[in-house]
Amino acid sequence: MVSSQTLAKSIVKGSLRPKPDEVVLISTYPHTIELAEQTALECQKAGADPALWLETDALFYGNFKNYSLESLRRVSGHCVGLLDYVNSYIWFFGPRNPAPMATVPREKFAAGFEGEKAHSDKAYEKMPKNVAVGIGAVTRERAKAYSLNYAKWKAMVEAATVVNQERLASLGNLVAGMISRPVDVRVTADNGTKLKFRLAGPDRKPFVHDGVISDEDLAVGTLASRSVDLPTGEVGVAPVEESANGTFVADVPIPQRGRLVDGLSWTFRNGKVTDFTAKKNLQFVQTNWVEASGPKDVFGGVAFGLNPKALPGFLQNGIVSGAVSIGIGDNRDLGGKNDSSYGFWAPLARGTVEIGGKTVIQDGAWTI
């Protein structure tokens, strides 16, 4: 088990790397308050200027009980105001119990997502650094809601968090070089996945999530390159949006709003989604689909998992070594051109990937 002090040091010194006087906002829930406090202390030791922002399950769900649809569609003054002076964010996930999300009326969640659009727009302008700490999502309540083995999940997240970052960086940089070329990518799997698309070349800079927001990451100039999840291990890019043709089917359930979405499938024609289905709980990934503005139904991104300690079937599917994920809708964080209030990603853990005619992943395992 990793101690709070050790993890806090890794978050601040290893991942965020704040400069003196850098304003850092640490968002926490009661169940992560000890780790958040240790993280704030490490920020102080580094000369940064931290502050704690406390959220609770009651306040989170209170948004949907106490505010009208009209209020939820308006951006929070706190969110946009903080971006005027906050340089970096550290996020500890919440709420502790996601099960009540399934009972929140769809219209309320959709209104909240639409209200976040102005916040997202300003984030793309200000480009803060972000570190999201996945251990905060590991709760018994969330495990119960999503039928996960709590002990196995917790052990996996801890192991994946302290994985060798140099090895992640080495593989990530190798793959980044491959996806910086203007070549075709093919993704296939036995579950019906058969997708082809084209990479944009050097005009689109890949992100490499190896656990460190390095000077090189900052120079890339996208929000994705200035962000990292812990546990980490992912490399991705915004391809040519109009190039996707074929079908992509997720092969692991996707936890969303207190329910598991099974068999999510997208069919593309010239980059646009022509068929959007799932075997179970489709409505939970289409929460604000009807209300969303912009190219919500357009191919947006591709990412590849690097972390050998991560396992599929939990919340961290995108970082699993050999997994491939694709996204639709907003992709401005990747330097893409889709400006939308909707965005979603889906993972394929056991697919085969060809880049420029070369097989780099075979049945979910790297071959390079």
Buried (B, 14 or more C-beta within 10 A) or exposed (E): EBEBBEBBBBBBBBBBBBEEEBBBBBBBBEBBEEBBBBBBBBBEEBEBBBEBBEBBBEEBBEBBEEBEBEEBBEBBEEBBEBBEEBBBBBBBBBBBBBBBBEEBEBBBBBBBBBBBBBBBBBBEEBBBBBBBBBBBBBBBBBBEBBEBEBEEBBBBBBBBBBBEBEBBBEBBBBBBEBBBEBBBBBBBBEBBBBBBBBBBBEEBBBBBBBBBBBEEBEEBEBBBBBBBBBBBBBBBBBBBBBBBBBBBBBBBBBBBBBBBBBBBBBBBEEBBBEEBEBEEBBEBBBBBBEBBEBBBBBBBBBBBBBBBBBBBBBBBBBBBBBBBBBBBBBBBBBBBEBBBBBBBBBBBBBBBBBBBEEEBBBEBEBEE
